[in-house]
Amino acid sequence: MRRNIWGEILGTISERLDTRHNSLNFLRLVLAALVIVSHASPIGGFGEPLRFGGIQLGTLAVGGFFGISGYLITRSGFSSALLPYLWRRFLRIFPGYWGCLAAVGLGFAAIAGVTRGGWSLGIGVDYFLSNVTMVFSADLLHGTLAGAPFPATWNGSLWTLRYELCCYVAVGLALLIPQVRRMRVILPLAFAAVSALSVYVQFSGGPLIVRDMALLVPFFLAGATLYRFSHRIPITGICASGAAVFLLIVMSFDYGKSLAALPVAYLCLWLGIALPSVFRRVGARNDVSYGMYLYGFPVQQMLALAGAHHLGLPAFMVLGILATVPLAVASWILIERPAMNLKDLPARVRSKVSVRA
């Protein structure tokens, strides 16, 4: 085991990041909590979310999610055939998402509609069906938020999921091309191209879908690039400090939206390694970070409808996090974990078919 003069273990990302024993699930839970903190300001009527270098705190946290996913999902794609890979990705994202749509359309909005109107069973079902594919989004329930500080939508977090899904599919399809598997330079080139697009869009504008893609996809490709060169890229406290300094510089010059992706992805992986081992137990068996992300926004809307925002911003933030935890746990136990237990279903089906044949 090599160490530097400060006693820090030396090694590359692939050498030091144990994909089974790390703090990435804990980190994702923290990032989900930061999204809730960021959304508390507009939902509670306190003004715009916190911004750092032109980028919202919640967006920066989502970028951390995308960076971690870029590393782990690309690793999964390189070690799996296309159909099993896509099946696992489907199980991880859609069942929990559908459960949240049902909870909001048939639960939260129905409760709000008792006193505010604007809800019916048909509207709740239409809300679910209109959003079920994740391709299009339509919030047909905003009438039930009449009088709320932020009446525009019940769940302003869901828009990011379609871009994550697109990244999953793109990685799977790209890996069907032999050149992509062989040539390590392709992912860095894709990351550089999308980052350049991000810089252009930040200062020149463009259609909303292009702006959203240019905002989030660089984080995913940054994580993917780090995976592709994980056998060569060192991961140490010194490098992490350099990444943090670079991040502060680009944010101070208002380039946070465009150039934060690579340092954020690197810092997330470093924290996954460097955080004390006690944090590795958090989420190791029960990962509720996705549920926290899904339910944070609608829970905060319910709290605002109940008047909890009158307690002040700090209390509203804390209540939002605490009130989301039970729903995130229920989502994991009742929906997400049972769905993930089906990840080997296609293989079992093929095995039974071959035996009968």
C-alpha positions as CSV (number, residue, x, y, z in Angstrom):
1,M,0.0,0.0,0.0
2,R,1.6,3.3,-1.1
3,R,1.2,6.5,0.9
4,N,2.4,10.0,0.3
5,I,4.3,12.2,2.7
6,W,1.0,13.1,4.5
7,G,0.2,9.4,5.0
8,E,-2.6,9.4,2.5
9,I,-3.2,6.2,0.6
10,L,-2.2,6.6,-3.1
11,G,-4.0,4.9,-6.0
12,T,-6.3,5.3,-8.9
13,I,-10.0,5.6,-8.8
14,S,-10.5,1.9,-9.8
15,E,-8.0,0.8,-7.2
16,R,-9.5,2.8,-4.3
17,L,-13.3,2.9,-5.1
18,D,-14.8,-0.3,-3.9
19,T,-18.2,-0.4,-5.7
20,R,-19.7,-2.4,-2.8
21,H,-18.2,-0.6,0.2
22,N,-18.3,3.1,-0.2
23,S,-20.1,6.2,1.0
24,L,-21.8,7.0,-2.3
25,N,-25.3,6.1,-1.1
26,F,-24.8,8.3,1.9
27,L,-23.7,11.1,-0.4
28,R,-26.7,10.7,-2.6
29,L,-28.9,10.9,0.5
30,V,-27.2,14.2,1.4
31,L,-27.6,15.5,-2.2
32,A,-31.4,14.6,-2.1
33,A,-31.6,16.6,1.2
34,L,-29.9,19.5,-0.4
35,V,-32.4,19.5,-3.2
36,I,-35.2,19.7,-0.6
37,V,-33.3,22.6,1.1
38,S,-33.0,24.4,-2.3
39,H,-36.7,24.0,-3.1
40,A,-37.8,25.2,0.3
41,S,-37.4,28.9,-0.7
42,P,-39.7,29.0,-3.7
43,I,-42.2,26.5,-2.3
44,G,-42.5,28.4,1.0
45,G,-42.7,31.8,-0.7
46,F,-39.3,32.9,0.6
47,G,-37.9,33.9,-2.8
48,E,-35.4,32.3,-5.2
49,P,-33.3,29.3,-4.3
50,L,-29.7,29.7,-3.1
51,R,-27.3,30.2,-6.0
52,F,-23.6,29.7,-6.2
53,G,-21.8,31.0,-9.3
54,G,-25.0,31.2,-11.4
55,I,-26.1,27.7,-10.5
56,Q,-28.8,26.8,-8.0
57,L,-27.9,24.7,-5.0
58,G,-30.5,22.1,-6.0
59,T,-29.1,22.0,-9.6
60,L,-25.6,21.5,-8.2
61,A,-26.9,18.6,-6.0
62,V,-28.7,17.1,-9.0
63,G,-25.4,17.4,-10.9
64,G,-23.7,15.4,-8.1
65,F,-26.4,12.7,-8.7
66,F,-25.7,12.7,-12.4
67,G,-21.9,12.5,-11.9
68,I,-22.2,9.5,-9.6
69,S,-24.7,7.8,-11.9
70,G,-22.4,8.5,-14.9
71,Y,-19.6,6.6,-13.2
72,L,-21.7,3.7,-11.9
73,I,-24.0,3.3,-14.8
74,T,-21.2,3.3,-17.4
75,R,-19.4,0.7,-15.3
76,S,-22.6,-1.4,-15.3
77,G,-22.9,-1.0,-19.1
78,F,-19.4,-2.2,-19.7
79,S,-19.9,-5.3,-17.6
80,S,-23.4,-6.3,-19.0
81,A,-25.2,-7.1,-22.2
82,L,-27.6,-4.5,-23.5
83,L,-31.0,-6.0,-22.5
84,P,-30.1,-7.0,-18.9
85,Y,-28.5,-3.5,-18.5
86,L,-31.7,-1.7,-19.8
87,W,-34.0,-4.0,-17.7
88,R,-32.1,-3.1,-14.5
89,R,-32.2,0.6,-15.3
90,F,-35.9,0.3,-16.0
91,L,-36.5,-1.3,-12.6
92,R,-34.5,1.3,-10.8
93,I,-36.2,4.3,-12.2
94,F,-39.8,3.6,-13.3
95,P,-41.6,1.7,-10.5
96,G,-40.6,4.3,-7.9
97,Y,-41.5,7.1,-10.3
98,W,-44.9,5.5,-11.1
99,G,-45.5,5.1,-7.3
100,C,-44.8,8.8,-6.8
101,L,-47.2,9.8,-9.7
102,A,-49.9,7.7,-8.1
103,A,-49.3,9.1,-4.6
104,V,-49.5,12.7,-5.9
105,G,-52.3,12.3,-8.3
106,L,-54.5,10.1,-6.2
107,G,-53.3,11.1,-2.7
108,F,-51.7,14.5,-2.1
109,A,-53.8,16.3,-4.7
110,A,-57.0,14.6,-3.5
111,I,-56.4,15.7,0.0
112,A,-55.7,19.3,-1.1
113,G,-58.7,19.2,-3.4
114,V,-61.1,18.6,-0.4
115,T,-60.7,22.2,0.7
116,R,-59.4,23.9,-2.5
117,G,-61.2,22.0,-5.2
118,G,-59.7,21.3,-8.6
119,W,-59.5,17.5,-8.1
120,S,-61.5,14.6,-9.3
121,L,-60.6,10.9,-9.8
122,G,-60.5,11.4,-13.5
123,I,-58.1,14.3,-13.2
124,G,-55.9,12.3,-10.9
125,V,-55.9,9.3,-13.3
126,D,-55.2,11.7,-16.3
127,Y,-52.2,13.2,-14.4
128,F,-50.8,9.7,-13.9
129,L,-51.3,8.6,-17.5
130,S,-50.0,11.9,-19.0
131,N,-46.7,11.5,-17.2
132,V,-46.3,7.7,-17.1
133,T,-43.9,7.5,-20.0
134,M,-41.7,10.3,-18.7
135,V,-41.4,11.6,-22.2
136,F,-44.0,14.3,-21.8
137,S,-45.0,16.1,-18.6
138,A,-48.3,17.7,-17.8
139,D,-49.3,18.9,-14.3
140,L,-53.1,18.8,-14.5
141,L,-53.4,19.2,-10.7
142,H,-52.2,22.7,-10.2
143,G,-55.8,23.8,-9.5
144,T,-55.5,22.0,-6.2
145,L,-52.6,24.3,-5.3
146,A,-54.7,27.5,-5.5
147,G,-53.5,30.0,-2.9
148,A,-50.2,28.2,-2.2
149,P,-47.0,30.2,-2.3
150,F,-45.8,28.2,-5.3
151,P,-48.9,27.0,-7.2
152,A,-47.3,26.1,-10.5
153,T,-46.7,22.4,-10.0
154,W,-46.9,19.5,-7.5
155,N,-43.5,18.1,-8.3
156,G,-40.9,20.3,-9.8
157,S,-38.2,17.6,-9.4
158,L,-39.4,15.1,-11.9
159,W,-38.2,16.9,-15.0
160,T,-34.6,15.8,-14.4
161,L,-35.5,12.1,-14.6
162,R,-36.1,12.1,-18.4
163,Y,-32.6,13.3,-18.9
164,E,-31.1,10.7,-16.6
165,L,-33.2,8.0,-18.5
166,C,-31.8,9.3,-21.8
167,C,-28.3,9.0,-20.5
168,Y,-28.9,5.4,-19.4
169,V,-30.3,4.5,-22.9
170,A,-27.5,6.4,-24.7
171,V,-24.8,4.6,-22.8
172,G,-26.5,1.2,-23.5
173,L,-26.8,1.9,-27.2
174,A,-23.4,3.4,-27.6
175,L,-21.8,0.3,-26.1
176,L,-23.3,-1.7,-28.9
177,I,-20.7,0.0,-31.1
178,P,-17.4,-1.8,-30.9
179,Q,-15.4,1.4,-31.4
180,V,-17.0,2.9,-28.3
181,R,-15.9,0.0,-26.2
182,R,-12.4,0.0,-27.6
183,M,-11.6,3.7,-28.0
184,R,-11.4,5.4,-24.6
185,V,-11.2,8.8,-26.1
186,I,-14.9,8.8,-27.3
187,L,-16.4,9.5,-24.0
188,P,-14.0,12.4,-23.2
189,L,-14.8,13.8,-26.7
190,A,-18.5,13.6,-26.0
191,F,-18.0,15.3,-22.6
192,A,-16.0,18.1,-24.2
193,A,-18.6,18.6,-27.0
194,V,-21.5,18.8,-24.5
195,S,-19.6,21.1,-22.2
196,A,-18.9,23.4,-25.1
197,L,-22.6,23.3,-25.9
198,S,-23.3,24.1,-22.3
199,V,-21.1,27.2,-22.4
200,Y,-22.7,28.4,-25.7
201,V,-26.2,27.8,-24.3
202,Q,-25.5,29.5,-21.1
203,F,-24.7,32.8,-22.8
204,S,-26.6,32.5,-26.0
205,G,-29.8,30.7,-25.0
206,G,-31.8,28.2,-26.9
207,P,-34.8,25.9,-26.7
208,L,-35.7,24.8,-23.1
209,I,-34.9,21.1,-23.9
210,V,-31.5,22.0,-25.2
211,R,-30.8,24.2,-22.2
212,D,-31.8,21.4,-19.8
213,M,-29.7,18.9,-21.6
214,A,-26.7,21.1,-21.7
215,L,-27.1,21.7,-18.0
216,L,-27.3,18.1,-16.8
217,V,-25.7,15.8,-19.4
218,P,-22.2,17.1,-18.8
219,F,-22.3,15.9,-15.2
220,F,-23.2,12.4,-16.4
221,L,-20.6,12.3,-19.1
222,A,-18.0,13.6,-16.6
223,G,-18.7,10.6,-14.4
224,A,-18.6,8.3,-17.4
225,T,-15.3,9.8,-18.5
226,L,-13.8,9.3,-15.0
227,Y,-14.9,5.7,-15.1
228,R,-13.3,5.2,-18.5
229,F,-10.0,6.4,-17.2
230,S,-10.4,5.2,-13.7
231,H,-7.4,2.9,-14.0
232,R,-5.2,6.0,-14.6
233,I,-6.7,8.9,-12.7
234,P,-5.3,9.2,-9.2
235,I,-7.8,10.0,-6.4
236,T,-6.2,11.8,-3.4
237,G,-7.0,14.6,-1.1
238,I,-4.6,16.8,-3.0
239,C,-6.4,16.2,-6.3
240,A,-9.7,16.7,-4.6
241,S,-8.5,20.1,-3.2
242,G,-7.4,21.1,-6.7
243,A,-10.9,20.1,-8.0
244,A,-12.5,22.2,-5.2
245,V,-10.4,25.2,-6.1
246,F,-11.2,24.9,-9.8
247,L,-14.9,24.6,-8.9
248,L,-14.7,27.8,-6.8
249,I,-12.9,29.6,-9.6
250,V,-15.4,28.7,-12.4
251,M,-18.3,29.5,-10.1
252,S,-16.8,32.9,-9.1
253,F,-16.7,33.8,-12.8
254,D,-20.3,32.6,-13.3
255,Y,-19.4,29.5,-15.3
256,G,-20.8,27.2,-12.7
257,K,-23.6,26.0,-15.1
258,S,-21.1,25.0,-17.8
259,L,-17.8,24.0,-16.2
260,A,-18.7,22.5,-12.8
261,A,-19.4,19.0,-14.0
262,L,-15.9,17.4,-13.9
263,P,-14.8,18.8,-10.5
264,V,-18.2,18.0,-9.0
265,A,-18.1,14.4,-10.3
266,Y,-14.5,13.9,-9.1
267,L,-15.3,15.4,-5.7
268,C,-18.3,13.0,-5.3
269,L,-16.2,10.0,-6.1
270,W,-13.5,11.2,-3.7
271,L,-16.0,11.7,-0.9
272,G,-17.3,8.2,-1.6
273,I,-13.8,6.9,-0.7
274,A,-12.6,9.4,1.9
275,L,-15.6,9.8,4.2
276,P,-15.3,7.8,7.4
277,S,-16.3,4.2,7.2
278,V,-19.4,4.7,9.4
279,F,-21.1,6.4,6.5
280,R,-20.6,3.3,4.3
281,R,-23.4,1.6,6.2
282,V,-25.9,4.3,5.3
283,G,-27.9,3.1,2.4
284,A,-25.9,0.0,2.0
285,R,-29.0,-2.2,2.2
286,N,-31.8,0.3,2.1
287,D,-31.2,3.1,-0.3
288,V,-33.9,5.7,0.2
289,S,-32.2,8.6,-1.7
290,Y,-34.3,8.2,-4.8
291,G,-37.5,8.3,-2.7
292,M,-36.2,11.4,-0.9
293,Y,-35.7,13.0,-4.3
294,L,-39.1,11.9,-5.7
295,Y,-41.2,12.9,-2.7
296,G,-39.4,16.0,-1.3
297,F,-41.2,18.5,-3.5
298,P,-44.8,17.3,-3.1
299,V,-44.3,16.9,0.7
300,Q,-43.1,20.5,0.9
301,Q,-46.2,21.5,-1.1
302,M,-48.4,19.8,1.5
303,L,-46.5,21.5,4.3
304,A,-47.0,24.8,2.6
305,L,-50.7,24.2,2.2
306,A,-50.9,23.4,5.9
307,G,-49.2,26.7,6.7
308,A,-45.8,25.3,7.8
309,H,-44.0,28.0,5.9
310,H,-45.1,30.5,8.4
311,L,-42.6,29.0,10.8
312,G,-39.8,30.5,8.8
313,L,-37.4,29.2,6.2
314,P,-35.0,27.1,8.5
315,A,-37.9,25.3,10.2
316,F,-39.6,24.7,6.8
317,M,-36.4,23.2,5.4
318,V,-36.0,20.8,8.4
319,L,-39.7,19.8,8.4
320,G,-39.5,19.1,4.6
321,I,-36.6,16.7,5.1
322,L,-38.1,15.0,8.1
323,A,-41.6,14.6,6.6
324,T,-40.2,13.1,3.4
325,V,-38.2,10.3,5.2
326,P,-41.3,8.1,5.9
327,L,-42.5,8.3,2.3
328,A,-39.0,7.6,1.0
329,V,-38.7,4.5,3.3
330,A,-42.2,3.3,2.2
331,S,-41.2,3.8,-1.5
332,W,-38.1,1.7,-1.0
333,I,-39.8,-1.1,1.0
334,L,-43.0,-1.4,-0.9
335,I,-41.9,-0.5,-4.5
336,E,-38.2,0.0,-5.3
337,R,-36.7,-3.0,-3.4
338,P,-39.3,-5.5,-4.7
339,A,-38.8,-4.2,-8.2
340,M,-35.0,-4.6,-8.0
341,N,-35.6,-8.2,-6.8
342,L,-36.8,-8.8,-10.4
343,K,-33.5,-7.8,-12.0
344,D,-32.7,-11.5,-12.8
345,L,-36.2,-12.3,-14.1
346,P,-35.3,-12.4,-17.8
347,A,-32.5,-14.8,-17.1
348,R,-34.8,-17.0,-15.0
349,V,-37.4,-17.0,-17.8
350,R,-34.9,-17.9,-20.4
351,S,-33.6,-20.7,-18.2
352,K,-37.1,-22.2,-17.8
353,V,-37.8,-21.9,-21.5
354,S,-34.5,-23.6,-22.4
355,V,-35.2,-26.4,-19.9
356,R,-38.7,-27.0,-21.4
357,A,-37.2,-27.0,-24.9
